[in-house]
Amino acid sequence: MITAFVKWLMIPAALLIAALPTPFPHFTSRDVRFTSADGTVLAGTLTVPDGGSGPHATVVLVHGSGTGDRDETVGPNPIFLQLSNVLSNAGYAVLRYDKRGIGQSGGRTTLGTRDELLDDVKAAFRFAREQPEVDPKHVYLLGHSEGGELVPTVAAQEPGVAGIILMAPPALPLAQVLMEQALAGVAPDQRAAARARELAIFASTRGGHDSMRAWLRSSLDVDPIVDIARVHVPILILQGAADAQVLLTDLPRLVNAARAHNRDVTVRTFPGDNHLFEAAPPGVVQTPGEALQQYLTVPAWVDSRVTDAIENWLAAVISR
């Protein structure tokens, strides 16, 4: 149900389980602040590789759903911290930031509307391009989960985006994704009742006005294939085959929409990887709830095949 989905979005960033250690940094980090369209000041971290000749190709990281900090911390797993460390050790500058109302960012601690989130991504992109360490011709957007739905919209609207990387992007409107999650693991004789409950919640959400559901209301019926069809820069799409939140079987819908208008679309799938691109239990088909329990309790590395794929794609695109 939506209520269960929203609960996992609202998980606090700091839990008692210790994260895995990060590799030795061959980069410097500095705290930064930038301002979104409505005046909200967002706080983040810019990591810049040591040595070499700048300015550097740069990746801006865009969170998935929920109250994400700059590290996209889920339980003991700081997904964006891991990605940032790997990419900056490989020679790329990286900007990551706290969502509005989270960490050191200003604004209200809500999920924010889709338009607010899009404005925040645009502000981060424009800020990155203005930094002296950054090559403004080579700034890429990387979106995870919901970020993978937001990034194509920004790339379609914002001049100068060099390319986009989508990690576990939804291929269906959010209402359909939530319905798939709600029905996962439900016994056949109970599916009709479960579907009816979800539809009733959707109807209530669409007709409501409460601020806590503003994000859900603004995102529920957005079809991700509309804007990805308007993206004409290089696209890298990454998907875990064991993802219980965003299903591999839905991915062709998004890929086909992208390739109908763009010849430069690369797709990589990773057997055994879950929604965070960590190893799922072998031989087990997880429900969304079981996957969430794993995220919250098991420290794990992001699959090195995934980070290798990102690095290789960036190198190939930049060298053209």
C-alpha positions in Angstrom: 0.0 0.0 0.0 1.0 3.6 -0.4 1.2 4.1 3.3 3.9 1.4 3.6 5.7 2.9 0.6 5.8 6.3 2.2 7.0 4.9 5.5 10.1 3.6 3.9 10.7 6.9 2.2 10.7 8.7 5.5 13.4 6.5 7.1 15.9 8.7 9.1 19.3 9.0 7.5 21.2 8.1 10.7 20.7 4.6 12.1 22.8 2.8 14.6 24.2 0.2 12.1 27.7 1.2 11.0 28.4 1.8 7.3 31.2 0.1 5.5 34.5 2.0 5.4 35.2 4.2 2.4 38.3 4.0 0.3 41.2 6.4 0.8 40.3 9.7 -1.0 42.4 10.9 -3.8 40.3 14.1 -3.9 39.4 17.1 -1.9 36.0 18.0 -0.6 34.4 21.3 0.2 31.0 22.3 1.5 28.9 24.4 -0.9 25.6 26.2 -0.9 23.4 27.2 -3.8 19.9 28.6 -4.2 16.9 27.1 -5.8 14.3 29.0 -7.8 12.1 29.7 -4.8 15.0 31.0 -2.7 15.6 27.8 -0.8 19.3 27.5 0.0 20.5 23.9 -0.5 23.8 22.6 1.0 26.0 20.0 -0.5 29.5 18.7 -1.1 31.7 19.2 -4.1 34.5 16.6 -4.5 37.4 17.5 -6.8 40.1 15.0 -7.9 43.7 15.6 -6.7 46.3 16.4 -9.3 45.7 16.3 -13.0 44.7 19.1 -15.2 41.4 20.8 -14.5 38.7 21.8 -15.1 37.1 18.4 -14.6 34.2 16.5 -16.1 31.5 16.5 -13.4 28.6 14.4 -12.2 25.7 15.9 -10.3 23.9 13.2 -8.2 20.1 13.3 -7.9 18.4 11.4 -5.1 15.6 8.8 -5.1 12.3 9.4 -3.3 12.1 10.4 0.3 14.0 12.5 2.8 17.5 12.0 1.3 20.7 13.5 2.6 23.6 14.3 0.3 24.9 10.7 0.8 21.5 9.1 -0.1 21.8 7.2 3.1 19.5 4.2 3.5 20.1 2.4 6.8 23.9 1.7 6.9 24.3 2.3 3.2 25.4 5.7 1.9 24.8 5.1 -1.8 25.8 8.5 -3.1 28.9 8.7 -0.8 30.1 5.5 -2.3 29.5 6.7 -5.9 31.0 10.1 -5.2 34.2 8.5 -3.7 34.6 6.1 -6.6 34.0 8.7 -9.3 36.2 11.4 -7.8 39.0 8.8 -7.2 38.6 8.1 -10.9 39.1 11.7 -11.9 35.6 13.2 -11.9 34.3 16.1 -9.9 31.0 15.2 -8.1 28.3 17.4 -6.6 25.8 15.9 -4.2 23.4 17.8 -1.9 20.9 17.5 0.9 17.3 17.6 -0.1 15.4 20.7 1.0 14.6 20.5 4.7 17.2 17.8 5.2 20.7 18.0 6.7 22.0 21.5 6.2 19.6 22.5 3.5 16.9 25.1 4.1 13.2 24.7 3.3 10.5 22.6 4.8 11.1 19.0 5.8 8.5 17.6 3.4 8.9 15.4 0.3 8.5 18.6 -1.9 6.5 18.8 -5.0 7.9 17.5 -8.3 8.3 21.0 -9.6 10.3 22.0 -6.5 12.5 18.9 -6.9 13.1 19.7 -10.6 14.1 23.3 -9.7 16.5 22.0 -7.1 18.2 19.7 -9.8 18.4 22.6 -12.2 20.0 24.8 -9.5 22.5 22.1 -8.7 23.4 21.7 -12.3 23.8 25.5 -12.9 25.9 25.8 -9.7 28.2 23.0 -10.8 28.8 24.6 -14.2 29.9 27.9 -12.5 32.6 26.3 -10.4 36.2 26.9 -11.5 37.1 23.2 -11.0 34.3 22.1 -13.4 34.4 21.9 -17.1 31.0 23.4 -18.0 30.8 21.5 -21.3 31.0 18.2 -19.5 28.5 18.2 -16.6 26.4 15.0 -16.4 23.3 14.3 -14.3 23.0 11.0 -12.5 19.6 10.1 -11.1 18.7 7.1 -8.9 15.2 5.8 -8.7 12.9 8.8 -8.6 16.0 10.8 -9.6 16.0 8.7 -12.7 12.6 10.1 -13.6 13.5 13.7 -12.8 16.8 13.8 -14.7 15.3 13.3 -18.2 12.9 16.2 -17.6 15.8 18.5 -16.6 17.9 17.3 -19.5 15.0 18.0 -21.9 14.5 21.5 -20.5 18.0 22.7 -19.4 20.5 23.6 -22.1 24.1 22.3 -21.6 23.5 19.0 -19.9 26.2 16.8 -21.5 24.5 13.4 -20.8 22.4 11.5 -18.2 22.9 8.4 -16.2 19.7 6.7 -14.9 20.0 4.1 -12.1 16.9 2.0 -11.6 14.6 4.6 -13.3 10.9 3.9 -13.2 9.5 2.9 -16.6 5.9 3.4 -15.6 3.9 6.2 -13.9 4.3 6.2 -10.2 0.7 5.0 -9.6 1.5 1.8 -11.6 4.8 1.3 -9.8 3.1 1.6 -6.4 0.4 -0.8 -7.5 3.0 -3.4 -8.6 4.7 -3.0 -5.2 1.4 -3.3 -3.3 0.4 -6.5 -5.1 3.9 -8.2 -4.8 3.6 -11.3 -2.7 -0.2 -10.9 -2.3 -2.1 -14.2 -2.6 -4.2 -14.5 -5.8 -7.5 -14.6 -3.9 -6.6 -11.3 -2.1 -5.3 -9.3 -5.1 -8.7 -7.8 -6.1 -9.2 -6.4 -2.6 -5.6 -5.1 -2.4 -6.0 -3.4 -5.8 -9.3 -1.8 -4.7 -7.6 -0.4 -1.5 -4.8 1.1 -3.6 -7.1 2.6 -6.1 -9.1 4.2 -3.3 -5.9 5.7 -1.8 -4.9 7.0 -5.3 -8.3 8.7 -5.6 -8.1 10.3 -2.2 -4.5 11.5 -3.0 -5.5 13.1 -6.3 -8.4 14.9 -4.7 -6.6 16.0 -1.6 -4.9 19.2 -0.6 -2.7 18.3 2.4 0.9 19.3 2.1 2.3 16.0 3.3 0.9 14.3 0.1 1.9 17.2 -2.2 4.8 15.2 -3.7 2.7 12.1 -4.2 -0.1 14.1 -5.8 2.3 16.0 -8.1 4.1 12.8 -9.2 1.5 10.1 -9.2 0.5 10.3 -12.9 3.7 11.5 -14.5 4.7 9.1 -17.3 8.5 8.8 -17.5 8.5 7.9 -21.2 7.2 11.4 -22.2 10.3 13.4 -21.3 12.9 10.7 -22.0 11.7 10.8 -25.5 12.7 14.5 -25.6 16.3 13.8 -24.5 18.9 14.1 -27.3 22.2 13.8 -25.3 23.8 10.4 -24.5 21.9 8.3 -22.0 23.2 5.4 -19.8 20.5 3.3 -18.2 21.4 0.9 -15.4 19.1 -1.7 -13.8 19.4 -4.4 -11.2 17.8 -7.6 -12.3 16.7 -8.4 -8.7 15.2 -5.0 -8.0 11.9 -5.4 -6.1 11.0 -1.7 -6.3 11.4 -1.0 -10.0 11.0 -4.1 -12.1 13.4 -5.2 -14.8 10.4 -6.5 -16.8 9.1 -2.9 -17.2 12.4 -1.5 -18.4 11.9 -2.1 -22.2 9.0 0.5 -22.2 11.4 3.2 -21.1 14.3 2.0 -23.3 12.1 1.9 -26.4 10.8 5.4 -25.8 14.3 6.7 -25.5 15.7 4.9 -28.5 12.8 6.0 -30.7 14.3 9.5 -30.6 17.9 9.0 -29.6 20.6 6.7 -31.1 22.9 7.2 -28.2 21.2 5.0 -25.5 23.3 2.4 -23.6 21.6 -0.1 -21.3 23.2 -2.4 -18.7 21.5 -4.8 -16.4 23.1 -6.5 -13.4 22.1 -9.9 -12.4 21.6 -10.3 -8.6 21.5 -6.6 -7.9 18.7 -4.9 -5.9 17.3 -1.4 -6.1 20.5 0.0 -4.4 22.7 -2.0 -6.8 23.8 -4.2 -3.9 23.7 -8.0 -3.9 20.3 -9.4 -3.2 20.1 -12.8 -1.5 20.8 -15.4 -4.2 17.9 -17.6 -5.3 15.3 -15.5 -3.5 12.7 -13.3 -5.1 12.2 -10.5 -2.6 9.0 -8.5 -1.9 9.5 -4.7 -1.6 9.2 -5.1 2.2 11.8 -7.8 2.4 14.2 -5.7 0.2 13.7 -2.7 2.5 14.6 -4.8 5.5 17.8 -5.8 3.8 18.7 -2.1 3.0 18.1 -1.1 6.6 20.1 -3.9 8.2 22.9 -5.1 5.9 25.9 -2.9 5.1 26.9 -3.5 1.5 29.0 -2.1 -1.3 27.5 -0.8 -4.5 28.3 -3.3 -7.1 31.7 -2.6 -8.7 30.4 -3.6 -12.1 28.0 -0.7 -11.8 30.6 1.9 -11.0 32.9 0.4 -13.7 30.1 0.8 -16.2 29.6 4.4 -15.2 33.3 5.2 -15.5 33.6 3.4 -18.8 30.6 5.2 -20.3 31.8 8.6 -19.1 35.3 8.0 -20.6 33.8 7.0 -23.9 31.4 9.9 -24.1 34.0 12.5 -23.1 36.5 11.2 -25.6 34.3 11.7 -28.6 
